[in-house]
């Protein structure tokens, strides 16, 4: 009953003084709404990031890059002669795979950027030289024809699989499977067309896949492998896989520490850290709105104390103690800010949805706003704390009021 009555009085203040109350809690509404909205965008960004990265292995992906032959030091490029002897080859793949029992897959890749030609049509894009299980590992399905096979790699066959964009640019309405195209000055047979696949702004339809041995022999003139992607059994095993790979590379090469061994979880952590900092900055700005709102609540409660001076005197005259008066006005303050917090959650929900729609419109990608239960609970707690802080002074003033002087007030 002690709590029920102040809550009722607080709601009555909202009903009787609608505009005054709304203006008082506007800062709370904007502050809470901004926090909920930005958190929802941050959560949406993380969910989208994770969803896109899952397409290439997600949090279990690790990759190795060999040392650069040229390095920039003191404003000029310097040649590192030893880097030529620190290149991975196909025969090194089995040693790397054996470095850890937690390695699920290991995929060597080389890259080349030739001009492709079919009849009078030309198109310049990247060809990836790789092995037969590349499409399975990256979950990239073949739409027509087949993918490169183990025998294609072993026999250095001049075959390739193309993406939808390459098909569109070179063949228009013709079926490309079985046709021969020019890759640079070499003729390659198209054996398959891949399904559509996009990761962020990277359209995989622009890619061409060919046996790694063929690209090495026909275009690169060496058997070096500069990039290897590795998938650990799970995200929990990534650190152990990275550690084992680094140890193997150091034991095999004199400058093994110069190899770059990176993991996707580490890169995701950097992005999430950036998102957290951005949220903190926006949250700080939202905090200013909460401060303004708390001053507004304090002001309205001081006005309320003045307006109800005689009521306070009567309550004290019939036996109400200081703590009763104090709790009454403090709870009323919390009711006001709590109501503002609820409106703020609603505002934040639509704010997040609106920003997500704008991002999706300009990025041409699906973007979601994710309002978590935790964010909603936190918003209610924050608004209640603001109510407590801003209500202490007016409540204390009411509790200290002399009942005789209060009864004389008109």
VOPAGU-2260 file (C-alpha; in pm, 1 decimal, decimal comma):
REM VOPAGU-2260
SITE   aa  ch    i         X         Y         Z
SITE  UNK   A    0       0,0       0,0       0,0
SITE  UNK   A    1     290,5     233,4      84,3
SITE  UNK   A    2     436,8     181,8    -264,6
SITE  UNK   A    3     104,8     159,9    -449,1
SITE  UNK   A    4     -14,1     507,0    -344,5
SITE  UNK   A    5     299,8     700,0    -457,2
SITE  UNK   A    6     292,0     515,2    -790,3
SITE  UNK   A    7     -71,9     616,6    -830,2
SITE  UNK   A    8      17,9     976,7    -744,0
SITE  UNK   A    9     303,2     973,4    -996,3
SITE  UNK   A   10      74,8     846,9   -1273,3
SITE  UNK   A   11    -180,0    1111,2   -1173,5
SITE  UNK   A   12      87,8    1378,8   -1224,4
SITE  UNK   A   13     136,9    1247,8   -1578,0
SITE  UNK   A   14    -237,6    1261,0   -1643,6
SITE  UNK   A   15    -307,4    1603,8   -1492,4
SITE  UNK   A   16       2,3    1782,8   -1625,6
SITE  UNK   A   17      49,3    1606,1   -1958,9
SITE  UNK   A   18     256,1    1867,5   -2141,6
SITE  UNK   A   19     465,9    1963,3   -1840,7
SITE  UNK   A   20     541,4    1601,0   -1763,7
SITE  UNK   A   21     618,7    1518,5   -2125,2
SITE  UNK   A   22     863,7    1807,2   -2157,1
SITE  UNK   A   23    1025,7    1702,6   -1830,3
SITE  UNK   A   24    1078,9    1344,9   -1941,7
SITE  UNK   A   25    1171,2    1435,4   -2302,1
SITE  UNK   A   26    1541,0    1425,4   -2219,3
SITE  UNK   A   27    1497,3    1080,3   -2062,6
SITE  UNK   A   28    1308,1     964,1   -2370,7
SITE  UNK   A   29    1575,3    1089,2   -2612,6
SITE  UNK   A   30    1863,7     962,1   -2400,8
SITE  UNK   A   31    1722,1     613,9   -2348,2
SITE  UNK   A   32    1601,8     598,7   -2709,3
SITE  UNK   A   33    1947,4     692,2   -2838,2
SITE  UNK   A   34    2112,9     426,5   -2624,5
SITE  UNK   A   35    1865,2     154,7   -2726,6
SITE  UNK   A   36    1884,7     260,7   -3092,0
SITE  UNK   A   37    2265,5     264,3   -3108,3
SITE  UNK   A   38    2294,7     -64,9   -2919,0
SITE  UNK   A   39    2046,7    -223,6   -3161,2
SITE  UNK   A   40    2250,0     -98,5   -3459,2
SITE  UNK   A   41    2571,6    -226,6   -3298,7
SITE  UNK   A   42    2413,9    -567,3   -3234,7
SITE  UNK   A   43    2278,9    -570,2   -3589,4
SITE  UNK   A   44    2622,3    -487,9   -3728,9
SITE  UNK   A   45    2782,1    -768,7   -3527,2
SITE  UNK   A   46    2515,1   -1015,0   -3638,6
SITE  UNK   A   47    2557,3    -913,9   -4003,5
SITE  UNK   A   48    2937,0    -931,8   -3971,5
SITE  UNK   A   49    2920,2   -1279,4   -3819,6
SITE  UNK   A   50    2668,6   -1394,5   -4079,6
SITE  UNK   A   51    2883,5   -1275,7   -4369,8
SITE  UNK   A   52    3203,3   -1419,3   -4224,5
SITE  UNK   A   53    3034,0   -1754,1   -4164,0
SITE  UNK   A   54    3019,7   -1783,2   -4543,5
SITE  UNK   A   55    3399,7   -1814,8   -4553,6
SITE  UNK   A   56    3449,7   -2017,4   -4240,5
SITE  UNK   A   57    3351,6   -1774,7   -3969,1
SITE  UNK   A   58    3541,1   -1780,5   -3642,4
SITE  UNK   A   59    3735,5   -2096,8   -3728,9
SITE  UNK   A   60    3931,1   -1941,9   -4019,7
SITE  UNK   A   61    4307,5   -1894,8   -4006,2
SITE  UNK   A   62    4535,3   -1787,0   -4290,6
SITE  UNK   A   63    4905,5   -1776,6   -4371,5
SITE  UNK   A   64    5078,4   -1522,6   -4593,4
SITE  UNK   A   65    5442,5   -1561,8   -4690,4
SITE  UNK   A   66    5698,0   -1282,4   -4628,5
SITE  UNK   A   67    5703,3    -998,6   -4881,1
SITE  UNK   A   68    6009,8    -986,1   -5102,9
SITE  UNK   A   69    6001,1    -605,3   -5089,1
SITE  UNK   A   70    5950,8    -408,5   -4767,8
SITE  UNK   A   71    5927,5     -33,5   -4709,2
SITE  UNK   A   72    6173,5      93,9   -4449,3
SITE  UNK   A   73    6278,9     453,1   -4375,3
SITE  UNK   A   74    6078,9     587,6   -4668,3
SITE  UNK   A   75    6220,4     354,6   -4935,3
SITE  UNK   A   76    6156,9       3,8   -5068,7
SITE  UNK   A   77    6418,7    -255,1   -4977,8
SITE  UNK   A   78    6468,5    -596,2   -5138,7
SITE  UNK   A   79    6486,6    -891,5   -4901,8
SITE  UNK   A   80    6684,8   -1157,4   -5087,5
SITE  UNK   A   81    6611,0   -1425,6   -4827,7
SITE  UNK   A   82    6233,5   -1397,7   -4892,7
SITE  UNK   A   83    6269,8   -1602,3   -5215,3
SITE  UNK   A   84    6372,5   -1903,0   -5009,3
SITE  UNK   A   85    6081,9   -1850,1   -4768,8
SITE  UNK   A   86    5798,2   -1942,6   -5003,8
SITE  UNK   A   87    5558,6   -2228,2   -4937,3
SITE  UNK   A   88    5508,0   -2505,0   -5192,9
SITE  UNK   A   89    5252,6   -2781,7   -5238,5
SITE  UNK   A   90    5483,4   -3031,5   -5069,0
SITE  UNK   A   91    5480,9   -2811,3   -4756,3
SITE  UNK   A   92    5103,7   -2844,5   -4716,9
SITE  UNK   A   93    5116,3   -3191,3   -4560,4
SITE  UNK   A   94    5371,9   -3069,4   -4303,6
SITE  UNK   A   95    5150,3   -2775,4   -4211,3
SITE  UNK   A   96    4844,4   -2998,6   -4184,0
SITE  UNK   A   97    5031,5   -3231,0   -3947,1
SITE  UNK   A   98    5136,9   -2937,7   -3727,0
SITE  UNK   A   99    4807,2   -2961,2   -3538,1
SITE  UNK   A  100    4543,8   -3231,3   -3497,8
SITE  UNK   A  101    4282,2   -2953,7   -3480,2
SITE  UNK   A  102    4320,9   -2851,0   -3846,1
SITE  UNK   A  103    4008,3   -2951,2   -4039,8
SITE  UNK   A  104    4098,3   -2820,4   -4387,5
SITE  UNK   A  105    4394,5   -2653,8   -4554,7
SITE  UNK   A  106    4359,9   -2476,6   -4890,9
SITE  UNK   A  107    4656,7   -2330,9   -5082,7
SITE  UNK   A  108    4581,6   -2045,7   -5324,3
SITE  UNK   A  109    4765,0   -1834,7   -5581,1
SITE  UNK   A  110    4630,1   -1530,5   -5764,1
SITE  UNK   A  111    4667,7   -1381,0   -6108,9
SITE  UNK   A  112    4485,0   -1101,1   -6291,2
SITE  UNK   A  113    4475,4   -1171,8   -6663,9
SITE  UNK   A  114    4241,8   -1046,0   -6934,2
SITE  UNK   A  115    3978,5   -1298,0   -7043,9
SITE  UNK   A  116    3841,5   -1312,1   -7395,4
SITE  UNK   A  117    3564,7   -1503,2   -7570,7
SITE  UNK   A  118    3502,2   -1413,6   -7935,3
SITE  UNK   A  119    3484,8   -1030,1   -7934,7
SITE  UNK   A  120    3409,7    -995,4   -7562,6
SITE  UNK   A  121    3682,3    -918,9   -7307,6
SITE  UNK   A  122    3680,8    -897,8   -6929,9
SITE  UNK   A  123    3963,3    -849,4   -6679,0
SITE  UNK   A  124    3930,3   -1012,1   -6340,3
SITE  UNK   A  125    4108,3   -1234,5   -6090,9
SITE  UNK   A  126    4179,9   -1602,3   -6137,7
SITE  UNK   A  127    4235,4   -1811,4   -5826,1
SITE  UNK   A  128    4460,1   -2112,3   -5859,8
SITE  UNK   A  129    4357,9   -2365,3   -5596,5
SITE  UNK   A  130    4274,7   -2729,7   -5523,1
SITE  UNK   A  131    3973,4   -2953,4   -5574,9
SITE  UNK   A  132    3797,4   -2904,2   -5240,4
SITE  UNK   A  133    3797,0   -2521,5   -5252,3
SITE  UNK   A  134    3425,6   -2494,9   -5335,7
SITE  UNK   A  135    3328,0   -2742,7   -5061,4
SITE  UNK   A  136    3534,3   -2565,0   -4797,0
SITE  UNK   A  137    3384,5   -2225,3   -4883,9
SITE  UNK   A  138    3036,6   -2365,6   -4946,9
SITE  UNK   A  139    3028,0   -2228,3   -5300,9
SITE  UNK   A  140    2807,9   -2453,3   -5511,0
SITE  UNK   A  141    2842,4   -2527,7   -5882,5
SITE  UNK   A  142    2536,9   -2420,5   -6083,8
SITE  UNK   A  143    2627,4   -2581,1   -6416,9
SITE  UNK   A  144    2895,4   -2833,4   -6508,8
SITE  UNK   A  145    3151,8   -2938,5   -6249,9
SITE  UNK   A  146    3428,6   -2801,1   -6029,4
SITE  UNK   A  147    3800,1   -2866,9   -6083,2
SITE  UNK   A  148    3908,1   -3216,5   -5976,4
SITE  UNK   A  149    4214,7   -3367,2   -5813,1
SITE  UNK   A  150    4324,5   -3505,8   -6149,7
SITE  UNK   A  151    4291,7   -3157,0   -6304,2
SITE  UNK   A  152    4543,2   -3032,7   -6046,5
SITE  UNK   A  153    4778,4   -3331,2   -6082,4
SITE  UNK   A  154    4778,3   -3315,3   -6463,8
SITE  UNK   A  155    4811,7   -2933,8   -6496,1
SITE  UNK   A  156    4494,1   -2920,5   -6706,6
SITE  UNK   A  157    4392,9   -2595,8   -6874,7
SITE  UNK   A  158    4041,1   -2585,0   -6734,9
SITE  UNK   A  159    3851,4   -2325,3   -6535,7
SITE  UNK   A  160    3527,7   -2261,0   -6351,1
SITE  UNK   A  161    3373,7   -1914,4   -6382,2
SITE  UNK   A  162    3142,6   -1699,8   -6171,3
SITE  UNK   A  163    2805,2   -1565,8   -6284,6
SITE  UNK   A  164    2940,8   -1215,2   -6348,3
SITE  UNK   A  165    3211,8   -1352,1   -6579,7
SITE  UNK   A  166    2947,2   -1557,9   -6760,7
SITE  UNK   A  167    2732,3   -1248,0   -6803,9
SITE  UNK   A  168    3021,2   -1034,4   -6935,4
SITE  UNK   A  169    3165,9   -1288,0   -7179,3
SITE  UNK   A  170    2886,2   -1515,5   -7291,6
SITE  UNK   A  171    2567,0   -1311,6   -7264,3
SITE  UNK   A  172    2297,7   -1575,5   -7334,6
SITE  UNK   A  173    2529,9   -1856,3   -7450,2
SITE  UNK   A  174    2600,8   -2153,5   -7227,5
SITE  UNK   A  175    2970,9   -2131,1   -7133,0
SITE  UNK   A  176    3021,5   -2495,3   -7027,3
SITE  UNK   A  177    3242,5   -2670,1   -7279,4
SITE  UNK   A  178    3354,3   -2346,1   -7447,4
SITE  UNK   A  179    3716,2   -2232,0   -7473,8
SITE  UNK   A  180    3818,2   -1887,3   -7354,7
SITE  UNK   A  181    4144,1   -1696,6   -7369,8
SITE  UNK   A  182    4309,1   -1640,9   -7033,0
SITE  UNK   A  183    4590,2   -1402,5   -7118,7
SITE  UNK   A  184    4758,0   -1574,1   -7415,0
SITE  UNK   A  185    4643,8   -1923,8   -7310,9
SITE  UNK   A  186    4324,9   -2112,5   -7405,3
SITE  UNK   A  187    4125,9   -2265,2   -7118,5
SITE  UNK   A  188    3816,9   -2483,3   -7129,1
SITE  UNK   A  189    3520,8   -2373,0   -6914,9
SITE  UNK   A  190    3401,2   -2677,9   -6720,9
SITE  UNK   A  191    3155,7   -2513,0   -6481,0
SITE  UNK   A  192    2967,1   -2205,6   -6367,3
SITE  UNK   A  193    2932,0   -2121,4   -5996,7
SITE  UNK   A  194    2619,6   -2006,0   -5814,3
SITE  UNK   A  195    2579,8   -1645,2   -5703,2
SITE  UNK   A  196    2772,9   -1564,0   -5387,0
SITE  UNK   A  197    2842,3   -1229,3   -5221,2
SITE  UNK   A  198    3027,1   -1142,3   -4902,3
SITE  UNK   A  199    2981,6    -776,9   -4808,3
SITE  UNK   A  200    3066,9    -590,2   -5131,9
SITE  UNK   A  201    3282,9    -872,1   -5266,7
SITE  UNK   A  202    3099,3   -1034,4   -5557,9
SITE  UNK   A  203    3239,9   -1385,0   -5601,1
SITE  UNK   A  204    3070,0   -1396,0   -5940,8
SITE  UNK   A  205    3371,2   -1202,4   -6073,4
SITE  UNK   A  206    3610,7   -1485,3   -5986,0
SITE  UNK   A  207    3759,2   -1755,3   -6208,0
SITE  UNK   A  208    3888,4   -2078,3   -6052,1
SITE  UNK   A  209    4159,2   -2293,2   -6209,3
SITE  UNK   A  210    4399,7   -2569,0   -6091,7
SITE  UNK   A  211    4678,4   -2419,1   -5881,8
SITE  UNK   A  212    4948,8   -2612,5   -6067,4
SITE  UNK   A  213    4828,6   -2480,8   -6404,0
SITE  UNK   A  214    4836,0   -2114,6   -6293,9
SITE  UNK   A  215    5180,0   -2161,3   -6139,4
SITE  UNK   A  216    5326,0   -2321,0   -6452,7
SITE  UNK   A  217    5147,8   -2119,0   -6722,1
SITE  UNK   A  218    5150,1   -1769,1   -6570,3
SITE  UNK   A  219    5355,0   -1732,0   -6252,5
SITE  UNK   A  220    5659,7   -1930,5   -6362,7
SITE  UNK   A  221    5719,8   -2072,8   -6015,6
SITE  UNK   A  222    5567,7   -2317,7   -5768,6
SITE  UNK   A  223    5531,2   -2069,2   -5481,2
SITE  UNK   A  224    5216,9   -2044,8   -5270,3
SITE  UNK   A  225    5173,1   -1705,4   -5110,5
SITE  UNK   A  226    4838,7   -1764,8   -4935,4
SITE  UNK   A  227    4698,0   -2061,5   -4743,9
SITE  UNK   A  228    4357,7   -2065,4   -4575,4
SITE  UNK   A  229    4305,8   -2304,6   -4286,7
SITE  UNK   A  230    3991,8   -2400,7   -4097,0
SITE  UNK   A  231    4022,6   -2519,8   -3740,5
SITE  UNK   A  232    3783,1   -2780,1   -3600,5
SITE  UNK   A  233    3611,0   -2504,5   -3402,7
SITE  UNK   A  234    3658,5   -2146,2   -3285,8
SITE  UNK   A  235    3782,5   -2281,0   -2952,3
SITE  UNK   A  236    4079,6   -2446,1   -3126,7
SITE  UNK   A  237    4190,5   -2144,6   -3331,6
SITE  UNK   A  238    4454,2   -2020,8   -3084,7
SITE  UNK   A  239    4611,2   -2366,0   -3063,5
SITE  UNK   A  240    4616,0   -2398,2   -3444,5
SITE  UNK   A  241    4779,9   -2054,7   -3484,0
SITE  UNK   A  242    5040,6   -2140,9   -3221,5
SITE  UNK   A  243    5121,2   -2476,1   -3388,2
SITE  UNK   A  244    5149,3   -2323,1   -3736,0
SITE  UNK   A  245    5386,3   -2051,3   -3612,6
SITE  UNK   A  246    5600,9   -2311,1   -3437,9
SITE  UNK   A  247    5619,8   -2525,3   -3754,2
SITE  UNK   A  248    5710,3   -2227,9   -3975,5
SITE  UNK   A  249    5983,5   -2113,4   -3734,7
SITE  UNK   A  250    6135,5   -2461,7   -3725,8
SITE  UNK   A  251    6125,3   -2498,5   -4106,4
SITE  UNK   A  252    6246,1   -2153,5   -4212,4
SITE  UNK   A  253    6527,6   -1933,5   -4082,6
SITE  UNK   A  254    6296,7   -1629,6   -4086,9
SITE  UNK   A  255    5982,2   -1824,2   -4005,0
SITE  UNK   A  256    5866,6   -1548,4   -3771,1
SITE  UNK   A  257    5818,4   -1323,0   -4076,0
SITE  UNK   A  258    5524,9   -1531,3   -4199,2
SITE  UNK   A  259    5188,0   -1373,2   -4121,7
SITE  UNK   A  260    4958,5   -1614,4   -3940,3
SITE  UNK   A  261    4627,6   -1446,6   -3867,3
SITE  UNK   A  262    4291,7   -1563,1   -3743,0
SITE  UNK   A  263    3948,0   -1430,3   -3824,3
SITE  UNK   A  264    3840,5   -1419,2   -3455,8
SITE  UNK   A  265    4125,4   -1174,3   -3392,2
SITE  UNK   A  266    4013,0    -954,8   -3682,5
SITE  UNK   A  267    3650,3    -976,4   -3566,3
SITE  UNK   A  268    3765,6    -868,7   -3220,5
SITE  UNK   A  269    3921,3    -553,8   -3371,8
SITE  UNK   A  270    3597,3    -466,2   -3552,0
SITE  UNK   A  271    3390,8    -530,8   -3239,2
SITE  UNK   A  272    3629,1    -308,4   -3040,8
SITE  UNK   A  273    3573,4     -30,9   -3295,0
SITE  UNK   A  274    3195,0     -77,8   -3271,0
SITE  UNK   A  275    3218,5     -66,4   -2891,2
SITE  UNK   A  276    3413,3     262,8   -2900,9
SITE  UNK   A  277    3160,0     409,5   -3146,0
SITE  UNK   A  278    2874,2     301,5   -2918,3
SITE  UNK   A  279    3050,0     454,4   -2617,9
SITE  UNK   A  280    3088,8     788,4   -2798,1
SITE  UNK   A  281    2723,8     794,3   -2903,6
SITE  UNK   A  282    2625,2     670,6   -2556,6
SITE  UNK   A  283    2812,5     962,8   -2402,1
SITE  UNK   A  284    2612,7    1202,9   -2617,9
SITE  UNK   A  285    2295,6    1022,4   -2512,5
SITE  UNK   A  286    2410,4    1064,1   -2152,9
SITE  UNK   A  287    2391,9    1442,0   -2197,7
SITE  UNK   A  288    2022,9    1401,2   -2286,9
SITE  UNK   A  289    1976,0    1194,3   -1972,6
SITE  UNK   A  290    2145,0    1468,1   -1767,6
SITE  UNK   A  291    1913,4    1729,0   -1918,1
SITE  UNK   A  292    1622,1    1497,2   -1852,1
SITE  UNK   A  293    1720,9    1445,6   -1489,7
SITE  UNK   A  294    1732,3    1824,5   -1438,0
SITE  UNK   A  295    1384,7    1844,7   -1591,3
SITE  UNK   A  296    1256,2    1573,4   -1358,3
SITE  UNK   A  297    1414,7    1747,8   -1060,0
SITE  UNK   A  298    1249,2    2072,8   -1161,7
SITE  UNK   A  299     903,1    1920,9   -1198,7
SITE  UNK   A  300     936,7    1743,7    -864,4
SITE  UNK   A  301    1037,0    2069,5    -693,1
SITE  UNK   A  302     729,8    2234,8    -845,4
SITE  UNK   A  303     519,1    1939,4    -731,0
SITE  UNK   A  304     651,8    1971,0    -374,0
SITE  UNK   A  305     560,3    2340,9    -372,7
SITE  UNK   A  306     212,5    2277,5    -513,6
SITE  UNK   A  307     142,2    2008,1    -254,3
SITE  UNK   A  308     280,7    2188,1      50,4
SITE  UNK   A  309     -54,3    2180,8     236,1
SITE  UNK   A  310     -95,8    1810,8     150,3
SITE  UNK   A  311     246,4    1740,3     302,2
SITE  UNK   A  312     149,3    1935,9     615,9
SITE  UNK   A  313    -175,2    1738,4     655,0
SITE  UNK   A  314       5,9    1406,1     608,8
SITE  UNK   A  315     261,2    1498,9     874,2
SITE  UNK   A  316     -12,0    1623,5    1107,2
SITE  UNK   A  317    -188,1    1285,1    1095,5
SITE  UNK   A  318     130,9    1093,1    1169,9
SITE  UNK   A  319     327,4    1053,5     845,8
SITE  UNK   A  320     699,5    1033,9     916,7
SITE  UNK   A  321     986,3    1186,8     718,7
SITE  UNK   A  322    1068,5     855,2     553,8
SITE  UNK   A  323     708,9     819,0     433,9
SITE  UNK   A  324     709,7    1162,7     270,1
SITE  UNK   A  325    1059,7    1106,3     130,6
SITE  UNK   A  326     970,9     767,7     -24,0
SITE  UNK   A  327     644,7     904,6    -165,3
SITE  UNK   A  328     810,8    1178,7    -371,1
SITE  UNK   A  329    1109,4     962,4    -460,4
SITE  UNK   A  330     881,5     690,2    -600,5
SITE  UNK   A  331     683,5     950,8    -793,8
SITE  UNK   A  332    1011,6    1069,0    -950,3
SITE  UNK   A  333    1101,5     711,6   -1044,7
SITE  UNK   A  334     755,0     664,7   -1199,4
SITE  UNK   A  335     808,1     971,9   -1418,4
SITE  UNK   A  336    1150,9     858,9   -1539,8
SITE  UNK   A  337    1035,1     498,1   -1571,6
SITE  UNK   A  338     754,5     612,3   -1799,8
SITE  UNK   A  339    1011,4     814,0   -1996,4
SITE  UNK   A  340    1229,6     503,6   -2014,3
SITE  UNK   A  341     943,4     295,3   -2159,4
SITE  UNK   A  342     873,6     563,0   -2421,2
SITE  UNK   A  343    1248,7     575,9   -2486,1
SITE  UNK   A  344    1259,7     201,1   -2556,1
SITE  UNK   A  345     977,9     238,6   -2809,4
SITE  UNK   A  346    1154,8     538,9   -2964,8
SITE  UNK   A  347    1486,9     350,9   -2969,2
SITE  UNK   A  348    1324,9      50,5   -3137,0
SITE  UNK   A  349    1192,5     259,0   -3424,8
SITE  UNK   A  350    1511,9     468,0   -3435,7
SITE  UNK   A  351    1719,2     151,6   -3480,5
SITE  UNK   A  352    1482,2      18,3   -3745,8
SITE  UNK   A  353    1493,1     349,6   -3931,7
SITE  UNK   A  354    1874,4     369,2   -3929,9
SITE  UNK   A  355    1894,8       4,2   -4038,9
SITE  UNK   A  356    1663,9      76,8   -4333,8
SITE  UNK   A  357    1878,5     373,9   -4438,8
SITE  UNK   A  358    2199,6     166,1   -4415,7
SITE  UNK   A  359    2037,8    -117,3   -4612,9
SITE  UNK   A  360    1916,9     126,6   -4878,2
SITE  UNK   A  361    2256,4     285,1   -4941,8
SITE  UNK   A  362    2468,9     -27,6   -4894,0
SITE  UNK   A  363    2235,3    -242,6   -5106,6
SITE  UNK   A  364    2274,4    -517,3   -4844,7
SITE  UNK   A  365    2035,9    -648,6   -4583,9
SITE  UNK   A  366    2096,6    -484,6   -4245,6
SITE  UNK   A  367    1907,3    -567,2   -3927,4
SITE  UNK   A  368    1844,9    -375,1   -3608,6
SITE  UNK   A  369    1858,4    -612,5   -3312,3
SITE  UNK   A  370    1696,9    -487,0   -2989,8
SITE  UNK   A  371    1807,9    -722,2   -2713,5
SITE  UNK   A  372    1621,2    -790,0   -2390,4
SITE  UNK   A  373    1938,4    -690,7   -2204,6
SITE  UNK   A  374    1934,3    -345,6   -2366,6
SITE  UNK   A  375    1569,2    -296,7   -2271,3
SITE  UNK   A  376    1628,9    -402,8   -1909,3
SITE  UNK   A  377    1937,3    -178,4   -1892,8
SITE  UNK   A  378    1731,6     114,1   -2026,7
SITE  UNK   A  379    1466,8      68,2   -1755,8
SITE  UNK   A  380    1734,6      42,0   -1484,5
SITE  UNK   A  381    1916,1     353,0   -1612,1
SITE  UNK   A  382    1596,5     559,6   -1628,9
SITE  UNK   A  383    1499,2     443,7   -1277,9
SITE  UNK   A  384    1841,3     539,5   -1142,4
SITE  UNK   A  385    1804,5     881,4   -1305,6
SITE  UNK   A  386    1467,7     910,0   -1130,6
SITE  UNK   A  387    1622,4     823,7    -796,0
SITE  UNK   A  388    1910,6    1069,3    -837,9
SITE  UNK   A  389    1691,2    1354,0    -960,7
SITE  UNK   A  390    1422,8    1285,2    -698,9
SITE  UNK   A  391    1641,8    1278,7    -388,2
SITE  UNK   A  392    1663,8    1655,8    -340,9
SITE  UNK   A  393    1291,6    1732,9    -393,7
SITE  UNK   A  394    1197,8    1434,7    -175,5
SITE  UNK   A  395    1438,2    1548,6      98,1
SITE  UNK   A  396    1294,1    1899,8      81,5
SITE  UNK   A  397     942,1    1762,8     121,8
SITE  UNK   A  398    1045,4    1535,6     410,4
SITE  UNK   A  399    1214,0    1822,1     600,5
SITE  UNK   A  400     912,1    2053,5     569,9
SITE  UNK   A  401     769,0    2189,1     896,5
SITE  UNK   A  402     405,1    2066,5     925,7
SITE  UNK   A  403     282,9    2387,6    1097,8
SITE  UNK   A  404     431,6    2612,7     825,5
SITE  UNK   A  405     306,7    2374,0     558,7
SITE  UNK   A  406     -52,5    2395,8     688,2
SITE  UNK   A  407     -32,9    2777,4     678,9
SITE  UNK   A  408      80,9    2772,7     311,7
SITE  UNK   A  409    -178,2    2894,2      62,1
